[in-house]
Structure formats: structure tokens, C-alpha cells
Amino acid sequence: MTITLATLPTVVAQGESQTLEFKKSTNELHRAGKTLCGFLNTDGGQVLIGVTPEGRVVGLQVADITLREIALMLGRFEPPVRIGMDRIDLGDGKTVVVLDAPVARQLVPFVFDGKPYKRVGSATMSMPQEEYARLLLDRNHSRHRWENQPAEGVRLEDLDHEEILRTRATAIEQRRLSAGTSMDVGDILDRLGLRIDGQLTNAAQMLYGTTFLPRYPQAQLKLGRFRGTKITGDIIDNRQEYMHAFAMVREAIAWLDRTLPLSARFPPGAINREDRLPVPADALREIIINAVIHRDVSNASSYVAIAVFDDRIEVRSIGDFPTGMRAELLSREHLSVRRNPLIADAFHRTGAIEAWGRGTNRVIEACRAYGIPEPTFVDADGAVIVTFKANVVADAGTPHADPSGATLTERQRAILQILEQKPAMALREISAALEGAPSDRRLREELLHLKQRGLVEQSGHGRGSSWSRKRGGE
């Protein structure tokens, strides 16, 4: 990001953050070096010299000796790295110096004056020796890591630009990307470390790709609802999609929302009803995200699968646990070991995950608070399987069950009630009558889901089609 005199007030108003720090003068050059090292080892960032920690722009006088001192400081990084330097002329002989540490993940970890640092929020901290050693090992293997390799046959125009811009906006909101980051999608990918020397990486394709077959079959999401407790039971719903990582998470969560039943209760002392899924929604979301970002994307046969049985929900991702991680460690404090650092970092920037390895601990705590058993974590047959024990079959006497024994969501039941009122209704009529109506695409998916269950029928095709309650399904 290039900061100009016009944009300086806006940037300064953001305050110090994960990617921005202020130094009043060159008397703090050594501390600025530590901060730049922390930026290099995390999300990149900028140091503004000539701005007080409170955000007051005071500037400084820049002489030849000032530039030599800065140059000497910038020469004390290992491995060597190019730190950008810009000067903003304030007038009256005053200048703000901007030092820009890029994202250079293939070179992490960096040291300044022989010591490693990292950025945590708006603070710069010494990096623990154990973490430094692990990153050093990762660096030695990074050139061979699949996500770092060039994406074969993928061009910038082949990616989901809307999703890239959404990542930028969310990351800025989370203060994990500089507020002045360009809207150019190529520049955003550079900042995220997803384009190296102008070449898109496999990580960029898995995060934002739009076409996956035949080269990237590992971008597969499998969704299945099985009657009973075994995979050999009847298949009530079965879907297989190929999509990028962010879309995969959203689709999986939306499918579970349509598939899992809701139960209702009145908490003690409360006057409002509380609708409950069989498993805490936040816990499901956390595990799905983990499955998507930690799967073995280098394996062309890899996929993420979610299977719902009458007594449990299984989330499966292909790939063993990363080196240094075991199933039994997930229920206690543990380091964050990332199989795919670039993919994980993009999710971290959006606030979807932390960088501290506490996600599974939060899942366990959420299940305990919900009053259901803790999930189990198993590493078997080349896959990681997380299982939530929960009753996902609604009582047969409640409106949550359809005649086939499958369960309905609140929205699906509301659609059926609307269709009871009129012999045939167009999509727009159903949408107008539905409280909190979803998008047309999502509503159409709900109707197709009910059609598959034999509860509604469709007349006509396309926009001229109409929907009605199937009486034979009652």
C-alpha cells in the first residue's frame, strides 16, 4: 500500500494494529526494526516514523545521516529482505517516513539483530524458540510445499474476484490488513502471499478458483444424509460439489441448516422460545473450517465430507494430522500446526480462525455448555474424522418430521405452510409470503429439497414454473 499526503490522515486514524505502528522519531529505530521483523513473520505491515503513538502527525527532519541510520537498521535482517521506504512531505521541512514490510512467507522466519519477533495485535513480542525452530523447518520445506507451487493453467481472470475483494474488506475490518490496501485483485493476492513473482499459486486456486475439473479434483465437498446409523442405510440426501474453500464453508453450513432439525424450549425464567440445533452452530462452523483449511490439498483424491446419521454428525477431511499433532492433543492446550499456511492465513485475516490453536478447545467447551457429549477426534485410514454425538431425528409427532422420516428445518416447514394456502405459487409469491426470505437461489434449493422428499411438486420450467403442495406426500 502506498500512503500519500491525502490518505495519511485516514490511515493514522485507524490507530496502531496488527499491520501498523507509529514511531515519533528515529530515536526509536531499533524498536522499529523489531516491529518490522514482527510484521515480516506475521501479516506484513508498515511503520510510520514521524507519528506519535497517540496518532499525532509531527513529522521529522530527514537529513543524509537520517537515511544512513535507516539503511543500517534495514541491513540487520536475516534472511535479507527488501523493506520499502517512502517519504511523505508535510511541508515546513517535515517528513513522515513510511517503512513497508512485505508478506514474504517463503522466507519466514526472519530475525532482527539475531533475534526473532512476531506481531500479536498491536504489540511486538519476542518469538519463542520452539516456534522459531518450527518455522525454520517449514521454511526449509516451503519450496516443495504444494500450495506454494505455480497453479497450472490458472489465470487471474479465472479466480473469484468478488471473493478476493470480500477477503480484503473483511481483513481490513478485522485490522489484519492495512486499510489502504489496493482494490486491485492482483495486489491483494500479492499481499496475501498467494502470487509469487506474478505467478498464481495452488493456494490461490484452492481459495478463489472457479473451475476445478479436471486439474483440481481435490476441491470436492461431499454432503450426505443417511437414514439410520450406518452409511449402508438409505440415502435421504446426497450432494457432491467442487468449489473454492470459502464457498465450501458457506455451502456446508447452509446445507446443515437445511438438513438438521430444530427443537424448541423455554429456558428457565425466560419468556422467549429458544430454537436449538442438535449441535452448537459455532462448534459445527469451527470444525468445518478446520476440515477445509487443514485437509491434504496436495492429494488429488482429497475431499471434505459431512455425513449426518440419526445419532451423529461426522465431518471428515482427507489427510493425516500435520507433523507434531495428535488427536489427544486437541482437547488440551496445543500449538497451532498448519498444514497449509497460506490457506489458513487467508481465513485468519478474515477473522474466521485464530492463530493460536484454540479452536478445538472452544468446540469442546461449547458442547459442554450445550449439554451434549464432547466430539471425538480420530485420525484413521488417511483421514481426520470429527464426530458429534447427537439425536438428529425429530419426533414423529412433531411438524419437524416429514412422512419419509426425514427431518425438516423451520424454513422448510414455513414453505409447506405457505403452499397449503394456494394451489400453485410462483417463486416470487413464496418469497413475498416467507418471513425473512432468503435469496431466490437459496429458496429454489429449499423447494428442490422438498421436491426430492416428495412433499412439493413443480409445474413448468424456469421463471414460469409454479410450486404446489404434493397431496400424495401427506
C-alpha positions, 0 to 999 in steps of 0.5 A, a space after each residue: 500500500 502506498 500512503 500519500 499526503 491525502 490518505 495519511 490522515 485516514 490511515 493514522 486514524 485507524 490507530 496502531 494494529 496488527 499491520 501498523 505502528 507509529 514511531 515519533 522519531 528515529 530515536 526509536 529505530 531499533 524498536 522499529 526494526 523489531 516491529 518490522 521483523 514482527 510484521 515480516 513473520 506475521 501479516 506484513 505491515 508498515 511503520 510510520 516514523 514521524 507519528 506519535 503513538 497517540 496518532 499525532 502527525 509531527 513529522 521529522 527532519 530527514 537529513 543524509 545521516 537520517 537515511 544512513 541510520 535507516 539503511 543500517 537498521 534495514 541491513 540487520 535482517 536475516 534472511 535479507 529482505 527488501 523493506 520499502 521506504 517512502 517519504 511523505 512531505 508535510 511541508 515546513 521541512 517535515 517528513 513522515 517516513 513510511 517503512 513497508 514490510 512485505 508478506 514474504 512467507 517463503 522466507 519466514 522466519 526472519 530475525 532482527 539483530 539475531 533475534 526473532 519477533 512476531 506481531 500479536 495485535 498491536 504489540 511486538 513480542 519476542 518469538 519463542 524458540 520452539 516456534 522459531 525452530 518450527 518455522 525454520 523447518 517449514 521454511 526449509 520445506 516451503 519450496 516443495 510445499 504444494 500450495 506454494 507451487 505455480 497453479 497450472 493453467 490458472 489465470 487471474 481472470 479465472 479466480 473469484 474476484 468478488 471473493 478476493 475483494 470480500 477477503 480484503 474488506 473483511 481483513 481490513 475490518 478485522 485490522 489484519 490488513 492495512 486499510 489502504 490496501 489496493 482494490 486491485 485483485 492482483 495486489 491483494 493476492 500479492 499481499 496475501 502471499 498467494 502470487 509469487 513473482 506474478 505467478 498464481 499459486 495452488 493456494 490461490 486456486 484452492 481459495 478463489 478458483 472457479 473451475 476445478 475439473 479436471 486439474 483440481 479434483 481435490 476441491 470436492 465437498 461431499 454432503 450426505 444424509 443417511 437414514 439410520 446409523 450406518 452409511 449402508 442405510 438409505 440415502 435421504 440426501 446426497 450432494 457432491 460439489 467442487 468449489 473454492 474453500 470459502 464457498 465450501 464453508 458457506 455451502 456446508 453450513 447452509 446445507 446443515 441448516 437445511 438438513 438438521 432439525 430444530 427443537 424448541 424450549 423455554 429456558 428457565 425464567 425466560 419468556 422467549 422460545 429458544 430454537 436449538 440445533 442438535 449441535 452448537 452452530 459455532 462448534 459445527 462452523 469451527 470444525 468445518 473450517 478446520 476440515 477445509 483449511 487443514 485437509 491434504 490439498 496436495 492429494 488429488 483424491 482429497 475431499 471434505 465430507 459431512 455425513 449426518 446419521 440419526 445419532 451423529 454428525 461426522 465431518 471428515 477431511 482427507 489427510 493425516 494430522 500435520 507433523 507434531 499433532 495428535 488427536 489427544 492433543 486437541 482437547 488440551 492446550 496445543 500449538 497451532 500446526 498448519 498444514 497449509 499456511 497460506 490457506 489458513 492465513 487467508 481465513 485468519 485475516 478474515 477473522 474466521 480462525 485464530 492463530 493460536 490453536 484454540 479452536 478445538 478447545 472452544 468446540 469442546 467447551 461449547 458442547 459442554 455448555 450445550 449439554 451434549 457429549 464432547 466430539 471425538 477426534 480420530 485420525 484413521 485410514 488417511 483421514 481426520 474424522 470429527 464426530 458429534 454425538 447427537 439425536 438428529 431425528 425429530 419426533 414423529 409427532 412433531 411438524 419437524 418430521 416429514 412422512 419419509 422420516 426425514 427431518 425438516 428445518 423451520 424454513 422448510 416447514 414455513 414453505 409447506 405452510 405457505 403452499 397449503 394456502 394456494 394451489 400453485 405459487 410462483 417463486 416470487 409469491 413464496 418469497 413475498 409470503 416467507 418471513 425473512 426470505 432468503 435469496 431466490 437461489 437459496 429458496 429454489 434449493 429449499 423447494 428442490 429439497 422438498 421436491 426430492 422428499 416428495 412433499 412439493 411438486 413443480 409445474 413448468 420450467 424456469 421463471 414460469 414454473 409454479 410450486 404446489 403442495 404434493 397431496 400424495 406426500 401427506 
